[in-house]
Amino acid sequence: MQLLTRFLRRNEVDPKLEKKIKQYLDFLFDHEREMKNEETALINSLSVTLREDLYKSINGKIIKSNQLFSKSFGSTFLSHLAMKVEEHVLAPDEIIFQVLLFI
């Protein structure tokens, strides 16, 4: 963290942004510590077919519980979509997307 602090100060980064960056990194490090590397290793040790079935099952439940997906798309598409879902770690209060209206 000292290296980051020096870098941010040397580049005269706004203190509010510096604080946000540090909070995000703290959050990220905490999140990574909480994640169980053993689970990942176990999942990766599965055969490709079993791993795909596992992801279809886990992610499929989430996707199918959303009416936008379940009523708009067939089960084949939803099954393929479940395989493409990726986890992304975001900081609390981070904007994922923002709609701008130009009048």
C-alpha atoms as one frame of an Amber mdcrd trajectory, in Angstrom:
protein
   0.000   0.000   0.000   2.957   2.302   0.592   3.993   1.922  -3.026   0.507
   2.903  -4.143   0.457   5.902  -1.796   3.778   7.131  -3.162   2.588   6.667
  -6.736  -0.666   8.542  -6.131   1.011  11.413  -4.320   3.830  11.675  -6.845
   1.208  12.005  -9.558  -0.805  14.486  -7.500  -3.978  12.421  -7.547  -6.972
  14.116  -5.958  -7.245  13.054  -2.276 -10.879  11.952  -2.738  -9.889   9.689
  -5.628  -6.894   8.430  -3.648  -9.222   7.476  -0.796 -11.616   5.731  -3.207
  -8.773   3.747  -4.763  -7.461   2.655  -1.372 -10.942   1.663  -0.192 -11.485
  -0.346  -3.353  -8.161  -2.170  -2.940  -8.924  -2.872   0.729 -12.314  -4.243
  -0.315 -10.740  -6.322  -3.078  -8.071  -7.780  -0.800 -10.665  -8.623   1.841
 -12.867 -10.245  -0.775 -10.001 -12.332  -2.109  -9.100 -13.478   1.382 -12.675
 -14.570   1.939 -12.790 -16.511  -1.292 -11.919 -20.119  -0.858  -9.071 -21.122
  -3.130  -9.798 -24.715  -2.218 -13.242 -24.486  -3.848 -11.709 -23.187  -7.059
  -9.137 -25.962  -7.056 -11.859 -28.559  -6.529 -14.005 -27.162  -9.317 -11.033
 -27.021 -11.664 -10.263 -30.652 -10.907 -13.650 -31.691 -12.314 -13.908 -32.940
 -15.861 -14.940 -30.318 -18.398 -18.403 -31.847 -18.716 -19.005 -31.923 -14.960
 -17.699 -28.370 -14.569 -20.053 -27.172 -17.341 -22.975 -28.990 -15.722 -22.114
 -27.376 -12.389 -21.997 -23.870 -13.877 -25.226 -24.473 -15.794 -26.891 -25.547
 -12.562 -25.602 -22.688 -10.401 -25.833 -19.867 -12.922 -28.943 -21.304 -14.561
 -30.924 -20.918 -11.346 -30.002 -17.246 -11.148 -30.783 -16.589 -14.801 -34.071
 -18.513 -14.778 -35.238 -16.676 -11.660 -35.154 -13.446 -13.676 -38.401 -13.120
 -15.610 -36.760 -11.015 -18.314 -34.607 -13.995 -19.267 -36.973 -16.867 -18.495
 -39.892 -15.446 -20.483 -37.846 -14.065 -23.377 -35.468 -16.911 -24.213 -35.546
 -20.659 -24.647 -33.832 -23.173 -22.413 -31.031 -23.840 -24.933 -30.049 -20.179
 -25.021 -30.294 -19.878 -21.232 -28.085 -22.939 -20.843 -25.444 -21.381 -23.111
 -25.765 -18.069 -21.302 -25.199 -19.791 -17.941 -21.820 -20.974 -19.245 -20.785
 -17.401 -20.105 -21.580 -15.778 -16.764 -18.489 -14.347 -15.091 -18.062 -12.902
 -11.646 -16.687  -9.382 -11.413 -15.748  -7.777  -8.131 -16.945  -4.203  -7.810
 -16.426  -1.695  -5.067 -19.391  -0.704  -2.941 -21.254   2.197  -4.586 -19.381
   1.694  -7.879 -21.458   2.734 -10.873 -21.945  -0.189 -13.248 -23.675   1.831
 -15.932 -25.178   5.251 -16.147 -27.894   6.532 -18.436 -27.330  10.018 -19.732
 -30.206  11.937 -21.222 -29.502  14.703 -23.665 -32.349  17.113 -24.096
